[in-house]
Amino acid sequence: MNFAEKAYRIFEDTTLLYHDTDHVDARVENPYEQGSIEATLFAKNWIDAVQWHLEDIIRDPNIDPVEAVALKRRIDRSNQDRTDMVEEIDTYFRGKYADVKVAADATINTESPAWALDRLSILALKIYHMEREVRRSDASEAHIAKCQAKLDVLLQQREDLITAIDQLLDDIAAGKKYMKVYRQMKMYNDPETNPVLYKK
């Protein structure tokens, strides 16, 4: 099994596990060996699943404003955790391919392997929730048909993205592509670079 397909299965299993409780404050033990890439992928999708549902909650038109502010700050922290984990995954790939001899005509990709895997993790969540919409017994036929059409696209996207990620990894392993890790420099989280914060 290629890496991207293996990663998707971990994302899919994690998404299902999250929905056993379907609660943003649920805690679960990571089933993979600590420090392994599998454990990181599991933790990555868990963060994404929680954030998916936080984004649902904050869109409640009747939400208490104080609760909404607290949720927004929690989402901001989650986004930072997500970014940190993507960088951790890219660091894994940098180490894995550190000894590869890069060809003179090697090219760089528009996104790193980990950011592509980030999209794959979100895709697992989209597919889960769109499948749930298709199975709804209280929805109209029109709604179900519309969601089925969207699901068909998502399933094709899954196939294409898994293929593209594995091709990218194969090209990096062969020295045809090279990768760089650009650390995210989010200025609004930093009290030294966000003028709203440092002017106080």
N, C-alpha and C positions, 0 to 999 in steps of 0.2 A: 504494500500500500504506500503510495506517495505521501509526502509530507502534508500537502494541503488537504487531501482527502482525510488523512488521520486527524488533522486539526479540526476539520469540519465535524467529524464524528464527536470529538470532544466538545465542541461548541453545542452541537445538537443535544448531546446527553446532559450537558450542564443546563441548557435551557429547559429541558424536561424536568430536571431535578429542582430547578428554581420554582417551577409551577406546581410542584407537589405541595408547597406551602403558599405560593403566590403572595408573598408578603415581603415588603422592602426591608424589613428589619430581621428577617429570618437569618439564621446562622447555620452553616453547614461545614463539615470537615472536608478538606480537600482530599480526594481519594488517591491522588498521585504522589509519588515520592517527592519529598521536599527538595527544592532546588532543581527539579527536572523541568524541561521545557513543557512537558505535559501539565505539570502543576501550574505553571505560569499561564498556559492557555486556558485551563479551567478557571483560574482566578480572573483572567481577563474577561471571559464571557459572563462570569457571575457579576462583575462590576457593570457590564453592559446591560444585563437583565434587570438589575436593580434600577439603574438609571432610566431604562426604558419606562418602567412603571412610575418612577418619580416624575417623569415628563408627562405621563397621563394624569397623575394626581394634581399637578400644579395647574393643569388646564381646566379644572373644575371651576365653572363660573361663579359658584357660591363659596369658594374657598375663603377662609378667614385671612385677611391681609397679613396678619402677623405670621400665621402658619406659612403663607406663600413666600414671605421673605426668608424664613428659616429653610424652606424647601429649596429656594433658589440658591442659597449658600451651600446647601448640601449637594446640589447638582454641580455647582462650581468645584467643590472639593472632589466630587466623583470624576469630573472631567480631567482634573489634574492627575488623579490616580490612574485614569485610563491612559493618559499621555505618558506617564512614567512607565506604565507597563508595556506600552508599545516600544518605548526606547529600550526597555529590558530585553524584549524579544529580538530587537535588531542587534543588540549587543551579543546575544547568543549566536546570531548568524555571522556577525563579524568574527567571532572566535572560531566558529565552525569552518569558515572559509579563509582563515588568516593565512594559510600556507599555499593558497592557490596562486599559480603564476598567471597574472593577468596579461592577456594578449595586448599587443601594441595598438590594435584597432578596437579594443573593447569599448563599449558604450555604457553610459549610466542610464538607469531607468527613471521614469518620472516620479515613482514612489518606491519606498523601500519595501522589502518583503513584509515587515511587521505592519506597515500601514495598509498593505493589501490584505493581510490577515485580519486587521481591525475591521475592514469592510466585510470580510467573510463572517466574522462573529456577529455583526449587526444583521447580516443577511439571514443567518440562522434564526434570529429573533423575528425578523420580518416574515419568514416562511412559517414559523410556528403560529404567529398571530393571524396571518392570512388564512392558513388552514382552519383555524378556529372559526373565522368569519364564514368560511364556506360551509362549515358544519352547523351553523346556527339554525335552530328550529324556529326561532321567533323572527327571523328576517324574511324579507320579501324575496321572491324569485329573482327580481331584478338585481337586488343587492348581492345575492349569492352568485349570480352570473357574472356580475362586475368583479367580484372578489376572485372568482375562479379564473377569469382572464388575467387578473393581476398575478395570481399565484403561478399561472403558467409561465409568465415572464420571469418571475423570481426564480423558478426552478431552472429555467434556461440560464439565467444569470449565474446561479450557483455552479452549474456545469462549466460555464465559460471562465468564471473567476478561479475555480479550482485548477483548471487547465492552465490558465495564465500564470498563476502563482508557481505551480510546479515547473513550468517552462522557464520562468525567471530564475528559480533556484538552480535548475539544471544549467542555465547559461552562466550563472555566477560560479558554480562548481567547475565549469569548463573554462573559466577565464574569459568568456565572451562578453560578460557584463561585470561591472564592479559596483559596489555599493558604498555609500557614505551615510553616516548617521549624523543628521543635523538635529541637535538638541532643540527642543521647543523653547522659545524665549518669550513666554507669555508675560507681557508687561503689566497687564491689569492685576495679576496676582501678587506682584512685587511692590511692597511699600516704597521702594526706592525709584521705581519707574512709572508708577501710576500717580499722576499729578493730583488726583482727588485725595489720595492717601498722604503723599509727602507734603502737600501744602497745608495739611493739618498739623 
